[in-house]
Amino acid sequence: MLTSLKGINKRAQSHKQHRFGGLFRLLNIENLRWAYGQLNKRSATGVDRVSYFEYGQNLEENLEDLVKRLKNKSYKAKLIRRCYIPKSATKLRPLGIPALEDKLLQYASAKILESIYEADFIQESYGYRPNRGARDAVKLTKEIAMFNNCNYVVEADIKGFFDNIDHNWLLRMLSQRIEDKALLELIRKWLKAGILEDGQVIHPESGTPQGGVISPVLANVYLHYALDLWFEKRIRTKCIGTSRIIRYADDFVCLFQAESEASTFYSQLGMRLKKFNLEVAPEKTKKLIFSRYKTRKENQSFEFLGFEFHWETSRKGNRYVRARTSTKNLCSGIKRFAEWIQSNRDKKIRPLMENVRRKFMGHYNYYGLMGNNRRLSHFWFKCLRILFKWLNRRSQKRSYNWKGFKELIEYFGIPKPEVTEKKIVNSFRL
């Protein structure tokens, strides 16, 4: 499978107009066996309630039967089980969990699509791509704002993006690079698969379920054609000054040097997205002044991927961009920690503290940017006080005083606030 994917990627890079055929035959026993080994072993089960380990007990027989159904066109996508996870303190995010066989086929198909479109995606697209992450997008945003003479920012939010992807447009976009009708039909089956929620089946007319293995690459393809290429070929080519877009999945910001060019993009964005059945949230879409040449009162801040960006002046009088944890994300992170420790305080102390350590490290690994020390410390201080409170409520008798609690923290290596970002090299200019 890996050898095939490398060949596809090499062809996609060297022939930008090539349309790929014969992709469906890559969904054979050998490649699906490889894909099975890459799946998350502990992921939630779909409507069939078949786990990773249960399917693997008769793996060869199951794969042979699956490939047979693919070849004779009798394969049918199973219903998608819908569940909800917290999105913020007040909102829930809907997830669609496919059955295991659908996960298996979707993973293999997603890798095929990825090998093609990695040659086409713009460099500033960071969502759900190999060796790229949200932190990279945040760092690039800081660097462009600091070193590329950007004075204006357009921040935007696409309302219900994953629920409003137009199936017909998506299949048309995929056909620009894929000539294999069998693979396109397989993707269409996943898009049209019914969603099971509270005993009722919903047949979607649009959208792709968040949680589906293939959904991230399909979302990237959709916004690549609907947004990225339009910005690069229509907006940026007409700009005299600097203009850049940084996108992570459906979250994106655009930075401009000239106000007129930022205003033009801002006025056209809604019409462009409407063509593809998408809509911006008016209350979260705005044009902002963000310039090193403006005063603190004139400048505005913006949010992107859980960070607030604003201009600061160092002690030496130099201007720089500070990215710190957004107030909303900081408060929701502390609240989630409080809810978690409250419901898990009865666990044995060793596994409990090991989980606490992982939660702190996860927070630092994402939010540990230079200049964010104060909010890292705030998170650390508040969460430790919450931990102290609930550890002392494990029984009627108080378990720890502050001295004993400090020794417990040191014994289990609960990390103090840590900056995990590497220092920006000023010679790196975009």
C-alpha positions in Angstrom: 0.0 0.0 0.0 2.7 2.4 1.0 4.6 1.8 -2.3 1.4 2.4 -4.3 0.7 5.6 -2.4 4.2 6.9 -3.1 3.8 6.2 -6.8 0.4 8.0 -6.8 1.9 11.0 -5.0 4.9 11.3 -7.3 2.5 11.2 -10.3 0.3 13.8 -8.7 3.2 16.1 -8.2 4.6 15.8 -11.7 1.3 15.9 -13.6 -1.0 18.6 -12.0 -3.8 17.9 -14.5 -3.7 14.1 -14.4 -6.9 12.3 -13.5 -6.3 9.0 -11.7 -8.0 5.8 -12.7 -7.7 2.2 -11.3 -7.7 3.4 -7.7 -10.6 1.1 -6.7 -8.5 -2.0 -7.2 -6.1 -0.8 -4.4 -8.9 -1.8 -2.0 -7.7 -5.4 -2.0 -7.0 -7.9 0.8 -3.3 -7.0 1.3 -4.0 -3.2 1.5 -7.0 -3.6 3.7 -5.0 -5.8 6.0 -2.5 -3.0 6.3 -5.2 -0.4 6.8 -6.7 -2.6 9.6 -3.4 -2.4 11.4 -3.4 1.4 11.3 -6.9 1.8 12.9 -7.3 3.1 16.5 -7.7 -0.1 18.5 -9.8 1.5 21.2 -12.1 3.7 19.1 -15.8 3.7 19.8 -17.9 1.1 17.9 -20.5 1.9 15.3 -24.1 0.6 14.9 -22.8 -2.9 14.4 -21.1 -2.8 17.9 -18.2 -4.7 16.4 -14.9 -3.7 18.1 -11.4 -3.8 16.5 -10.5 -7.0 18.4 -13.7 -8.8 17.6 -13.3 -8.1 13.9 -9.7 -9.2 14.0 -10.5 -12.7 15.5 -11.5 -13.8 11.9 -9.6 -11.1 10.0 -8.8 -13.0 6.9 -12.3 -14.4 6.4 -13.8 -10.9 7.1 -11.5 -9.2 4.6 -12.1 -11.8 1.9 -15.9 -11.4 2.3 -15.5 -7.6 2.3 -13.4 -7.6 -0.9 -15.9 -10.0 -2.5 -18.8 -7.6 -1.8 -16.8 -4.7 -3.2 -16.1 -6.5 -6.4 -19.6 -7.7 -7.0 -21.0 -4.2 -6.1 -23.1 -5.6 -3.1 -21.3 -3.6 -0.5 -23.5 -1.1 1.4 -22.5 1.5 3.8 -23.9 0.9 7.3 -25.8 3.5 9.3 -23.6 6.1 11.2 -24.1 6.2 15.0 -24.4 9.8 16.2 -23.1 10.9 19.6 -22.1 14.2 21.2 -19.0 15.5 22.9 -18.4 18.9 24.6 -17.4 21.6 22.2 -17.4 24.4 24.7 -18.8 25.1 28.1 -22.3 25.5 26.7 -22.2 23.7 23.3 -21.9 20.1 22.1 -20.2 18.8 19.0 -22.0 16.1 17.0 -19.8 13.1 16.0 -20.7 10.4 13.5 -19.1 7.0 14.2 -19.0 4.5 11.3 -19.1 0.8 11.6 -15.8 -1.0 11.7 -15.8 -2.2 8.0 -16.7 1.3 6.9 -13.8 2.7 9.0 -11.5 0.2 7.4 -12.5 1.1 3.8 -12.6 4.8 4.7 -9.0 4.7 6.1 -7.6 3.1 3.0 -9.6 5.5 0.7 -8.5 8.5 2.7 -4.9 7.5 2.3 -5.4 7.3 -1.5 -7.0 10.7 -1.6 -4.3 12.1 0.6 -1.5 10.9 -1.6 -3.2 12.7 -4.6 -4.2 16.0 -2.9 -1.1 16.5 -0.8 0.5 17.5 -4.1 -2.3 20.1 -4.7 -3.0 21.6 -1.3 -1.5 25.0 -0.6 1.3 25.3 2.0 -0.8 27.4 4.3 -3.4 24.7 4.8 -2.7 22.8 8.0 -5.8 20.9 9.1 -5.6 17.1 9.2 -2.5 16.8 7.1 0.6 14.7 7.7 3.3 16.3 9.9 1.3 19.4 10.3 -0.8 20.7 13.3 -2.6 23.6 14.8 0.5 24.8 16.6 2.2 25.1 13.2 -0.6 27.3 11.9 -0.5 29.5 15.0 3.3 30.0 14.7 3.0 30.8 11.0 0.3 33.4 11.8 2.6 35.1 14.4 5.5 35.1 11.9 3.5 36.5 9.0 2.0 39.2 11.2 5.4 40.2 12.6 7.6 40.0 9.6 5.4 40.6 6.5 4.1 44.1 6.9 0.5 43.0 7.5 -1.8 45.8 8.8 -5.3 44.2 8.6 -6.8 40.9 9.5 -10.0 39.3 8.3 -11.1 36.6 10.7 -14.0 34.4 9.7 -16.1 31.5 10.9 -18.0 29.1 8.6 -21.4 28.3 10.1 -21.9 24.5 10.5 -19.3 23.7 7.9 -19.3 19.9 8.2 -23.1 19.8 8.1 -23.4 21.9 5.0 -20.9 20.4 2.6 -22.7 20.0 -0.7 -22.4 16.4 -2.0 -22.8 17.3 -5.6 -20.1 20.0 -5.4 -17.8 17.7 -3.5 -18.1 14.8 -6.0 -17.5 17.3 -8.9 -14.3 18.5 -7.1 -13.1 15.0 -6.6 -13.7 14.2 -10.3 -11.1 16.9 -11.2 -8.4 14.5 -10.1 -10.2 11.1 -9.9 -11.5 9.3 -13.0 -12.3 6.1 -11.1 -16.1 5.9 -11.0 -16.2 3.0 -8.6 -14.2 4.9 -6.0 -16.4 8.0 -6.4 -19.5 5.8 -6.1 -18.1 4.4 -2.8 -17.5 7.9 -1.5 -21.0 8.8 -2.5 -22.4 5.9 -0.5 -20.6 7.1 2.6 -21.9 10.7 2.1 -25.5 9.4 1.8 -25.3 6.9 4.6 -28.1 7.3 7.1 -27.4 8.7 10.6 -28.9 6.8 13.6 -29.8 9.1 16.5 -32.2 8.3 19.3 -33.6 5.3 17.4 -34.4 7.4 14.3 -32.6 7.4 11.0 -31.8 10.7 9.3 -31.0 10.7 5.6 -28.6 13.6 5.0 -28.9 15.8 1.9 -25.6 17.5 2.7 -22.6 17.3 5.0 -20.1 14.7 6.0 -20.1 13.4 9.6 -17.4 14.7 12.0 -15.7 11.5 13.3 -15.8 9.7 10.0 -12.3 8.6 9.0 -12.5 10.0 5.5 -14.3 13.3 6.6 -11.1 15.3 7.2 -9.6 14.8 3.8 -13.0 15.4 2.1 -13.4 18.6 4.0 -9.9 19.7 3.0 -10.7 19.0 -0.7 -13.9 21.0 -0.4 -12.3 24.1 1.0 -9.3 23.7 -1.2 -11.5 24.4 -4.2 -14.1 26.6 -2.6 -11.7 28.9 -0.7 -7.9 28.3 -1.0 -7.6 28.3 -4.8 -10.0 31.3 -5.1 -7.8 33.2 -2.6 -4.6 32.3 -4.3 -5.7 32.8 -7.9 -8.3 35.5 -7.7 -7.6 37.5 -4.6 -3.9 37.3 -4.1 -3.0 37.9 -7.7 -4.8 41.3 -7.6 -3.2 42.4 -4.4 -0.3 44.8 -4.6 0.7 44.5 -1.0 1.1 41.4 1.2 -1.9 39.0 1.4 -1.8 35.6 3.1 -4.4 33.0 4.2 -3.7 30.5 7.0 -6.3 27.7 7.3 -6.8 24.8 9.7 -9.8 22.8 8.6 -12.7 25.2 8.6 -10.9 27.8 10.8 -9.0 30.5 8.8 -7.6 34.0 9.0 -6.4 36.3 6.2 -3.8 38.9 6.6 -3.4 42.0 4.3 -1.1 44.9 4.0 -3.6 47.3 2.4 -7.0 48.1 3.9 -8.7 48.3 0.5 -7.6 44.8 -0.4 -8.8 43.5 3.0 -12.1 45.2 2.4 -12.5 43.7 -1.0 -11.9 40.2 0.3 -14.2 40.8 3.2 -17.0 41.9 1.0 -16.6 39.0 -1.5 -16.1 36.2 1.0 -19.8 35.6 1.8 -20.8 35.5 -1.9 -18.0 33.1 -2.7 -18.9 30.6 0.1 -22.6 30.9 -0.7 -21.9 29.4 -4.1 -20.8 26.2 -2.4 -23.8 26.1 0.1 -21.7 27.6 2.9 -22.3 30.6 5.1 -20.2 32.8 7.4 -21.3 33.6 10.9 -21.8 37.4 10.8 -21.1 37.9 14.5 -17.7 36.0 14.2 -16.6 37.4 10.8 -14.9 40.9 10.8 -12.1 43.0 9.5 -9.6 44.2 12.1 -6.7 46.7 12.3 -3.6 44.7 13.3 -0.4 46.7 12.6 2.9 47.3 14.3 2.5 51.0 13.2 -0.7 51.5 15.1 -1.1 52.4 18.8 -2.4 49.9 21.4 -5.8 51.7 21.4 -6.1 51.6 17.6 -5.0 47.9 17.2 -7.5 45.1 17.8 -7.0 41.5 18.8 -8.3 38.4 17.0 -8.7 34.7 17.9 -7.5 31.8 16.0 -7.3 28.1 17.1 -7.8 28.9 20.7 -5.3 31.7 20.9 -5.7 35.5 21.2 -3.3 37.5 19.0 -2.3 41.1 19.9 0.6 43.5 19.5 2.9 44.2 22.5 5.9 46.4 23.1 9.0 44.8 24.8 11.0 46.5 27.5 13.5 47.5 24.8 10.8 49.2 22.8 10.5 46.5 20.1 7.1 45.6 18.7 6.1 41.9 18.6 3.0 39.7 18.4 1.9 37.9 21.5 -0.3 34.8 21.2 -1.9 33.7 24.4 -4.6 31.3 25.4 -8.0 32.8 24.6 -10.1 33.7 27.7 -12.9 31.4 26.5 -10.5 28.4 26.0 -8.8 29.0 29.3 -12.0 29.1 31.3 -13.5 26.1 29.5 -10.2 24.1 30.0 -10.3 24.8 33.8 -14.0 23.9 33.9 -13.4 20.6 32.1 -10.6 19.7 34.5 -12.8 20.5 37.5 -15.6 18.3 36.1 -13.2 15.5 35.3 -11.5 15.4 38.7 -14.9 15.6 40.5 -16.1 12.5 38.7 -12.8 10.6 39.0 -11.7 11.5 42.6 -12.6 8.0 43.8 -10.0 6.4 41.6 -6.7 5.0 43.1 -4.2 7.8 43.6 -1.5 6.5 41.2 -3.6 6.2 38.0 -5.4 9.4 39.0 -2.2 11.4 39.3 -0.8 9.9 36.2 -3.8 11.1 34.3 -3.5 14.5 35.9 0.1 14.7 34.7 -0.9 13.8 31.2 -3.6 16.5 31.2 -1.1 19.2 32.2 1.4 18.1 29.7 -1.2 18.1 26.9 -2.2 21.6 27.8 1.5 22.8 27.8 2.2 21.0 24.5 -0.5 22.9 22.8 -0.6 26.3 24.6 3.1 26.5 25.5 4.0 29.4 23.3 6.5 32.0 24.2 4.7 35.0 25.8 1.9 32.8 27.1 3.6 32.2 30.5 1.0 34.1 32.5 -2.0 32.1 31.2 -0.1 28.8 31.5 0.6 29.7 35.2 -3.1 30.7 35.7 -4.2 27.3 34.4 -1.7 25.5 36.6 -2.6 27.4 39.7 -6.4 27.1 39.3 -6.2 23.4 38.4 -4.0 22.6 41.4 -6.4 24.3 43.8 -9.2 22.3 42.3 -7.2 19.1 42.6 -6.4 19.9 46.2 -10.1 20.5 47.0 -11.4 17.2 45.5 -8.6 15.1 46.8 -9.6 16.2 50.3 -13.2 15.1 49.6 -12.3 11.5 48.9 -13.3 10.7 52.4 -14.8 12.4 55.5 -11.4 12.9 56.9 -9.1 15.5 55.3 -6.3 13.7 53.3 -3.8 16.5 52.7 -2.6 19.8 54.0 -0.7 22.1 51.6 2.7 20.6 52.6 1.6 17.1 52.0 -0.1 18.1 48.7 3.1 19.7 47.5 5.0 16.5 48.2 2.4 14.5 46.3 2.7 16.8 43.3 6.5 16.5 43.3 6.4 12.7 43.8 4.2 12.2 40.7 6.1 14.8 38.7 3.1 17.0 38.0 4.8 19.5 35.6 5.0 23.2 36.2 4.1 25.7 33.4 6.4 25.1 30.5 7.0 26.8 27.2 7.3 24.1 24.5 7.7 26.4 21.5 11.1 26.7 19.8 12.4 30.2 19.5 11.4 32.0 16.2 14.4 32.6 14.0 14.2 36.2 12.8 16.1 35.4 9.5 13.1 33.3 8.5 10.9 35.7 6.5 8.0 34.6 4.4 
